Amino acid sequence: MNSAKVGVVLTDSPVLRINDLSVSRTGNIVLQDVNLTVNQGEFVGIVGPNGSGKSTLLLSILGILKAQSGIIEIYGKPPMWKQNFEKIGWVSQAAANLPKEIQITVRELVQLGTVKLSSLFFDKNKQRSRKLVDNALKILDLEEVQNVNISRLSGGQRQRAVIARALASEAELILLDEPLVGIDRETRNDLLKLLDNLCHNQNKTIIMVSHDLTAIRQTTHRMIYLEETIRFDGIPPDFPNLQELALLRGIDDVHGGHHHNHAEEHCNDSSHKKEEE
């Protein structure tokens, strides 16, 4: 099921199309028979347990990992298609964890987004490049710290800075791998609201991988539960509850539906012993 919030502009041609994708790593099947279509303006959250293939899926979309079988198309072209380089922004798990010895300001980091990978040069139009950087800094609320060394920022500010770099590249499709790790509650909420605004106001398409199931449910337009294959794809209100999710994952209830309150039993046993004494 493909769904989006009111106000999101969808196009007839999908941004991403995946058909019957299977991927192996170190001889083991990590993804099998994955089918997925993402349209422009959607904010898609991908959740699943450790080792379920979430990061593998992102790396396959980027073309870093090769598919064992199946088709991946981004704007109608295969991964690593030269004309798509500037259309895709990638924020990895470690993107915000820059070494402290690196002396680079927030503005300089964001400016790296204007490097054209197809030519490995900065945008030749300096005025245009400056405008892209200024716009990204403004949208991500980083203007006040633009000349501060990146190592002096909080985790949330660094995360916003690497997203600003992707935005300065004019990326239309932004892939985020665990961007919520290591940031506090308030910053997390601000960041999620920001990402939602990018879809609504900038018509960006965002695919975000996260372990934070509740944050994904409260924020994204569409949720995907991935565990080797896609086991749920729909709007957040339809996402399975914990019991349904356990059944979806094939996890049996070892108590057969009869759960004992062991803490209460322990207290009762202790009370009986005291009475006997």
ZAZASE-179443 format. One record per residue (C-alpha): residue in three letters; x, y, z. Coordinates in steps of 0.05 Angstrom, whole numbers, plus 32768, in hexadecimal, padded with zeros to 4 digits. Layout:
N
ALAXYZ
...
//
This chain:
277
MET800080008000
ASN801D80447FEC
SER8004807F8015
ALA801680C68023
LYS7FFE8100804C
VAL7FD181368030
GLY7FFB816B800D
VAL8032813C7FF4
VAL803981417FA9
LEU803D80FD7F88
THR805280F17F40
ASP803C80BB7F10
SER808480A27F08
PRO80A080847F49
VAL80E1809D7F66
LEU80F580577F7A
ARG80DE80147F60
ILE80F77FD17F7A
ASN80DF7F8F7F5E
ASP80EF7F497F7A
LEU81317F607F99
SER815E7F2D7FBB
VAL81A27F3F7FD9
SER81D77F127FF9
ARG820E7F278028
THR82477EF9803C
GLY82217EC0801C
ASN81E17ECB8043
ILE819F7EE38027
VAL81907F268048
LEU81587F3E801B
GLN81287F127FF5
ASP80EF7F237FC5
VAL80EB7F6C7FDA
ASN80B87F967FB3
LEU80B27FE07FC0
THR809B801F7F9C
VAL80A780657FB8
ASN808880A37F9A
GLN80A080EB7F9B
GLY809181107FDC
GLU808980D28007
PHE80AA80CB804B
VAL80B580818053
GLY80CD80618094
ILE80EE801D8093
VAL80EF7FF680D5
GLY81057FB080E9
PRO81337F8B8119
ASN817F7F898116
GLY81967F6280D9
SER81537F6880B6
GLY81727F878077
LYS81607FD18081
SER81A67FED8074
THR81B17FB8803E
LEU81747FD3801A
LEU818E801A801C
LEU81D380048003
SER81B37FDE7FCB
ILE818A801A7FB6
LEU81CB80427FB4
GLY81EC800D7F8A
ILE82227FFF7FBE
LEU82087FB77FC5
LYS81F67F8F7F87
ALA81B57F697F83
GLN81B67F1F7F7C
SER81767F257F55
GLY813F7F577F49
ILE81397F9E7F30
ILE81477FE27F50
GLU813580217F2B
ILE813E80697F43
TYR811C809B7F17
GLY811580637EE4
LYS816080547EE4
PRO818C80207F07
PRO81B580327F45
MET81F5805A7F39
TRP81D880787EFA
LYS820380B67EEE
GLN81C980E67EE2
ASN81AB80D27F26
PHE81E980E27F50
GLU81D281287F62
LYS818A81117F6E
ILE819B80E37FA9
GLY81B180F97FEE
TRP81CE80C4801D
VAL81D580CD8069
SER81F680908088
GLN81F5807B80D1
ALA823C809680DB
ALA823280D680B3
ALA822C810380F0
ASN826580E18116
LEU829D810980F7
PRO82E281028118
LYS82F0813A8149
GLU8332814B8126
ILE830E815F80E7
GLN830D81AB80E5
ILE82D081BC80BB
THR829981EE80C8
VAL824F81DF80BF
ARG824C820B8082
GLU828881E88062
LEU826981A4806F
VAL822781B98050
GLN824D81D78015
LEU826981928006
GLY822281817FF0
THR822C81AF7FB4
VAL826581837F9A
LYS824C81637F5A
LEU825F811A7F5C
SER825A81157F11
SER829481467F09
LEU82B281467F4F
PHE82B181927F50
PHE828A81C67F77
ASP825181E57F52
LYS827382177F23
ASN823C824A7F30
LYS825482657F73
GLN821782917F7E
ARG81E982557F72
SER821482297FA0
ARG8212825D7FD7
LYS81C782627FD1
LEU81BF82177FD7
VAL81EA82168016
ASP81C682528034
ASN818282328026
ALA819781EF8045
LEU81B382128083
LYS81728239808B
ILE814481FD8082
LEU816C81D480B5
ASP8170820F80E6
LEU81BC821080E5
GLU81C9825980D2
GLU81E0826D8118
VAL82158235811A
GLN822A823580D1
ASN8271824D80E3
VAL8279821E811E
ASN82A681E28119
ILE827C81A3810E
SER829F81808149
ARG828281B3817A
LEU823A81A58168
SER82088179818C
GLY81F58136816E
GLY81B381528155
GLN81D5818F8134
ARG820881628111
GLN81CF813780F8
ARG81AC817480DC
ALA81ED818B80BC
VAL81F7814A8095
ILE81AE814D807E
ALA81BA81968069
ARG81F5817D8040
ALA81C6814D801C
LEU819481848012
ALA81C881B37FF4
SER81D7817F7FC0
GLU818F81897FA7
ALA818281407FB4
GLU813A812D7FA5
LEU813E80E97FC7
ILE815D80E8800C
LEU817180A6802D
LEU817C80A78078
ASP819A806D80A0
GLU818A807280EB
PRO818C80BF80F0
LEU816B80BE8135
VAL81A380998159
GLY81C780C1818E
ILE819980FE8190
ASP816C811481C9
ARG8120811381C9
GLU8115815C81B9
THR8148815B8180
ARG812A811B8165
ASN80E5813A8161
ASP81008179813F
LEU8126814F810D
LEU80EA812480FC
LYS80BE816280F2
LEU80F4817E80C5
LEU80F68140809A
ASP80AA81418094
ASN80AE818A807F
LEU80E181798049
CYS80AE814B802A
HIS8074817B802F
ASN809781BD801F
GLN80D381A77FF4
ASN80B1816A7FD4
LYS80ED813F7FE8
THR80E780F47FEB
ILE810380D5802B
ILE8111808D803D
MET812780868085
VAL813F804780A9
SER8137804780F4
HIS813180198131
ASP8103804D8151
LEU80C1802E813D
THR809780608164
ALA80BA809C8145
ILE80B0807F8100
ARG80668072810E
GLN805B80B98127
THR807F80DB80ED
THR808280B880AB
HIS804C80B48075
ARG8057806B806B
MET807780328093
ILE809B7FF5807A
TYR80AD7FBA80A6
LEU80E87F958088
GLU81037F52809F
GLU81257F318063
THR80E77F44803C
ILE80B17F798044
ARG807E7F608077
PHE80567FA0807D
ASP804F7FDD8050
GLY801A80108060
ILE8005804E8086
PRO801C805480CF
PRO7FD6804D80EE
ASP7FD1800880CD
PHE80147FF080E9
PRO800B7FAF8112
ASN80087FB1815D
LEU803C7F8A8184
GLN80147F498184
GLU80057F4E813A
LEU804E7F60812D
ALA80667F228152
LEU80387EF78127
LEU80507F1B80E9
ARG80987F0A80FC
GLY80867EC2810D
ILE80967EC98157
ASP806C7E998181
ASP80507EAA81C6
VAL80777E7981F2
HIS80437E838229
GLY800A7E6F81FC
GLY7FE57EAF820D
HIS7FE77EA28258
HIS80167ED38278
HIS80267ECE82C2
ASN80387F0982ED
HIS80787EEC830B
ALA80867F2B8333
GLU80427F258354
GLU804D7EDB8361
HIS80907EEA8381
CYS80707F1F83AE
ASN803A7EEE83C3
ASP806D7EB883D2
SER80957EE983FD
SER80567EFD8423
HIS80447EB58431
LYS80897EA7844C
LYS80867EE3847B
GLU80427ECC8494
GLU805D7E8784A1
GLU80977EA584C8
//
